[in-house]
Amino acid sequence: MKIGICGSGVGGLSTAIGLLSLGHEVAVFERAPDTRTTGAGFNLWPNAGRAIYGLGLKEQYRDISVQLDRYIELDTEGNELFSTDTSHWPKTYGAPAVGLFRPELARMLSDAVGLENIRFDHDVVSVENAGDKAICYFSNGNSYEADVLIGADGINSHVREQLIGGVTFRPNELYAYRFRSVIDLSDIDVDPAAQTGFYAREGWLSFIPIGKGKAYWFGSVSGAESFDDFIDFFSSWTKTPIPETLRNTPAELLVQSPLQDVDGIPYKWTHGRIVLIGDAAHPMMPDMAQGASQTFVDALAIRDAFAETDSAEEALVAFERRRHEVAKAVVKISQKGLFLGPYNVDPLAIRYQNEIEPLTALRDRI
Ligand SMILES: Cc1cc2nc3c(=O)[nH]c(=O)nc-3n(C[C@H](O)[C@H](O)[C@H](O)COP(=O)(O)OP(=O)(O)OC[C@H]3O[C@@H](n4cnc5c(N)ncnc54)[C@H](O)[C@@H]3O)c2cc1C
């Protein structure tokens, strides 16, 4: 089959890898001029690892990621609030929780797809079904006709907008922004094999090692609109490594992302021969770090659905049946906020074990 994919993020590239492995002709269209080289760190859970292994990238994934053996939460004075051992997760869940550097993940995926299959500077402006084909139109006036089109164009998906209209986002109730950057692990006094978070009710910051002597930090503060507000909030946390970390973070390496929340996911992902995946299909708050993990699971599910039938329509329906309810449940879990936040919910590692993994009662579903 001839398959066009709109977007070369985590979802577009991993879906391309699975479909290329089945022998399909795949073209990925990306509006940016090149492979993503920006971004900070990423936290991926065992369900992402299982999907990546399933796509045949186990060795490459191990090379670019750091296994997280502990999950630690501390208060503003550095006293332990909670800790749990996650070193057994590879055995228990089939893959570890990891930290990695996002540009390296992008490079791993684009190497596996092959640059000859990615067309940069292709901005998708519209899509349509046309009999037993689907057509994608670009801002440069060109078009691409395929047997199947996959909308993997992210949280503000143009393909989704075309198919079902807008999804209404609202600013997150407590935190408007997530601040992130990368630093040298040797500059901070934290466990090099753990995710370590420091928490108060109004704000928090977490460190995750990402390999090659680096770690990334990420956090949010209620009411902080700028990096200066963020730094001010933590200035009195002198018994933690945070004030020094923020002092050592050059402003040009800082990433500030708005946090958008949704009330639900699109009720339907498949429209004729066009389907949504990844953030386009299930936009979610990053609090559970499940956005990309769920997207990798989509990619494996698409690959499996196309392996089971020669009918494009049947494959898309099977994919959506396998994934829609699970993704919807994960979006809800991701909306609960963080440990010691206003909702006072369980720490993330506990929620992963108790709420996300059980959704995988059938291991191949997630
Ligand atoms: C602050 C923050 C932190 C996060 N941290 C984590 C984390 O630690 N772990 C985790 O699992 N998830 C995390 N996420 C979520 C994760 O980034 C997303 O879930 C994941 O990137 C979704 O992949 P995607 O391929 O669907 O979309 P994206 O990765 O956004 O890729 C979409 C691609 O489509 C392209 N595109 C968009 N429009 C068009 C168009 N019209 N034409 C052509 N191309 C187009 C874009 O340029 C982009 O390359 C985080 C999100 C945020 C905001």
The ligand as a Gaussian input file, in Angstrom:
#p B3LYP/6-31G(d) Opt

LIG

0 1
 C        6.395000      20.311000      28.236000
 C        6.131000      18.931000      27.734000
 C        6.858000      17.860000      28.248000
 C        6.608000      16.565000      27.798000
 N        7.325000      15.543000      28.326000
 C        7.025000      14.273000      27.964000
 C        7.735000      13.191000      28.527000
 O        8.662000      13.365000      29.334000
 N        7.373000      11.935000      28.152000
 C        6.351000      11.709000      27.247000
 O        6.029000      10.540000      26.964000
 N        5.704000      12.724000      26.674000
 C        6.007000      13.998000      27.005000
 N        5.360000      15.040000      26.422000
 C        4.373000      14.754000      25.372000
 C        5.045000      14.440000      24.036000
 O        5.884000      15.532000      23.645000
 C        3.986000      14.212000      22.957000
 O        2.984000      13.361000      23.443000
 C        4.605000      13.564000      21.709000
 O        5.600000      14.409000      21.180000
 C        3.499000      13.336000      20.668000
 O        4.070000      12.932000      19.448000
 P        3.367000      13.335000      18.074000
 O        4.210000      12.721000      17.009000
 O        1.923000      13.013000      18.118000
 O        3.456000      14.922000      18.007000
 P        4.759000      15.827000      17.877000
 O        5.925000      15.177000      18.516000
 O        4.352000      17.182000      18.332000
 O        5.056000      15.862000      16.311000
 C        4.191000      16.484000      15.389000
 C        4.999000      16.793000      14.130000
 O        4.125000      17.251000      13.099000
 C        4.670000      18.406000      12.472000
 N        3.568000      19.187000      11.930000
 C        2.639000      19.894000      12.609000
 N        1.759000      20.466000      11.772000
 C        2.138000      20.092000      10.506000
 C        1.623000      20.361000       9.210000
 N        0.550000      21.142000       9.031000
 N        2.239000      19.812000       8.136000
 C        3.342000      19.020000       8.303000
 N        3.890000      18.755000       9.513000
 C        3.282000      19.271000      10.608000
 C        5.426000      19.113000      13.603000
 O        6.409000      19.995000      13.097000
 C        6.027000      17.916000      14.333000
 O        7.264000      17.526000      13.791000
 C        5.607000      16.340000      26.823000
 C        4.897000      17.413000      26.289000
 C        5.157000      18.698000      26.744000
 C        4.356000      19.855000      26.166000

